[in-house]
Amino acid sequence: MGPMIARRLLVSLPVLVGILFLCFCLMQVAPADPALIIAGADASPEIVAAIRLDLGLDRPLLIQFAEYIGRVARGDLGRSIISNKSVIEELEATIGPTTELMVGAMLLAVPLGLLLGTIAAVRRGTLLDRAIVALSVAGVSMPVFFVGLLLIQYVGYLWDLLPFTGRTGPVWDGGLPSLILPCLTLGSVLIGPIARLTRTAVLEVLGADFVRTARAKGLRESAVVIHHALRNALIPVVTLVGLQAAFLLGGAVVTETMFSWPGVGRLAVGAIVSSDFPTAQGAIMILALAFLLINLSVDILYVVLDPRVQRT
């Protein structure tokens, strides 16, 4: 497994550099001028020109990007234009909340989606199966901001059951209540796709010869479904979970903004709106790294579920 992970990491490195270059180019064509933001609206053109010279903004784009990559390789992501804090400090304060949100959403969506999909496959054609399929289609159709608005309006505001603004602290220090609604919002859009694909995959495996052999041996139906059918149906589900987990990164930006959750997504949105280019680039780099790590985790799960994948 070690060589496979090393190969995936080598492939991921150019992808990360390409994402950083695209982000760097997009920041350069933005109408705002970092030197003017630092100097202030009332600064003279001479002062703005001096700041541009000091920041190296007068150099060619490729040279600026090469210098930026060199600083990133040394662990220097620059300083925020707005707060004058180092970007690393800004990111350190937001990575934890985003990780809590992502892990909480996955812990909610993956087991529940697998359970609903397996039940629908085992009870194929029944009213329960139709109800699960209908709920899955409804979950796929609803955007994340719509679910969040419903939860804020009813669970948070009208019924006053859970907090819906900000983060009261880490999960282990009394912050669980403030995490529930954002996790429900982000995880709800993932339950439907997992349930639908799990149902389809389990139905295909239930008709396989090895499943009929397991039943002929007298194994309990629960053992046949869990240990034989579900395990062999997990590879396409793992693929979907990996893709949807990457989609959650985009959904986390919306969710964190809606619930005032102090995560990387909200930091990126605020930095882009305020033209804080170093912070925006650092936040996008962290999101890109998370995307690549999710893909690497999916590849490792492939090998765990089917060791033949390691030889490809």
Buried (B, 14 or more C-beta within 10 A) or exposed (E): EEEBEEEBEEEBEEEBEEBBBEBBEBBEEEEBBBBBBBBEEEBEEEBBBBBBEEBEBEBEEEEBBEEBBEEBEEEEBBBBBBBEEBBBEBBEBBBBBBEBBBEBBBEBBBEBBBBBBBBBBBBEEEEBBEEBBEBBEEBBEBEBBEBBEBBBEEBBEEEEBBBBEEBEEEBEEEBBEBBBBBBBBBBBBBBBBBBBBBBBBBBBBBEBEEBEEBBEEEBEEEEBBEEBBBEBBBBEBBBBBBBBBBBBBEBBBBBBBBBEBBBBBBBBBBBBEBBBBBBBBBBBBBBBEBBBEBBBBBBBBBBEBBEEBBEE
